[in-house]
Amino acid sequence: MAGIVAIAFLLGLLAGSFVTAVAHRVPRGISFVAARSECPSCGTQIAAYDNLPVVSWALLRGSARCCGARISPRYPLTELGLGFLFALTVLVHQDSSTAAVAIDLVFLTMLAAVTLTDLERRIIPNKILLAGAILCLAIAIPTDPGGVPERAIAAAAAGGLFFLVALAYPAGMGLGDVKLAAVMGLFLGRAVAPAILFALLIGSLVGVALMARHGSGARKMAIPFGPFLALGGVIGMLVGDQLIDLYLG
């Protein structure tokens, strides 16, 4: 099992490197399939040996080889974070089917991408959500057709709930959050319920903390909700079913 977990960690590092490229390119309309990696500062193409997850950033001491521009630590942190989550997912769900674990890993990759785009540009790209939904169904339909109706119901319920919130409070909830909640339901099925509960709880706690520090001025601060949904999604993926069984029991 240790070998499988190690492989999952390495795959997570690679997925993290891919995610940072997607999060940078998609909002800017740049193809992440055909275009080669290039320095955001000077546009020089990045050599393969300077594009190794974590290692290249450490060897270059956080600066671009071509122009010396600072490379944000979000790159190695994203790679390490996904590596850890991939390994943890494989370890926690070692009794699940290969297809189920594959869906979980796709889910983590999608959540990482939308978290980065929402933090940087306050948007959750439709292309990323659509790609995640298609991959989820492409794996689930042939391997677990009986579970697809539950996924569809969970997607409709989660998306519908957030759509009502967006209608009631458009300044605080965007349609990107609505669509993300729906796609989370597609991935998680019934486990989307604790995922949303934790997202709302964590978001509320952060809001209370900001109000305690900044007073009434915190009401004017724009805080993206996508990262809270992503964090709730990770919790729902790892222990959501167990939490529901515990509650029902």
Secondary structure as GFF3:
##gff-version 3
##sequence-region A 1 249
A	DSSP	alpha_helix	2	25	.	.	.	ID=ss1
A	DSSP	three_ten_helix	26	28	.	.	.	ID=ss2
A	DSSP	three_ten_helix	48	50	.	.	.	ID=ss3
A	DSSP	alpha_helix	55	59	.	.	.	ID=ss4
A	DSSP	alpha_helix	74	92	.	.	.	ID=ss5
A	DSSP	alpha_helix	98	121	.	.	.	ID=ss6
A	DSSP	alpha_helix	126	143	.	.	.	ID=ss7
A	DSSP	three_ten_helix	145	147	.	.	.	ID=ss8
A	DSSP	alpha_helix	148	168	.	.	.	ID=ss9
A	DSSP	alpha_helix	175	188	.	.	.	ID=ss10
A	DSSP	three_ten_helix	189	191	.	.	.	ID=ss11
A	DSSP	alpha_helix	192	214	.	.	.	ID=ss12
A	DSSP	three_ten_helix	215	220	.	.	.	ID=ss13
A	DSSP	alpha_helix	226	248	.	.	.	ID=ss14
###
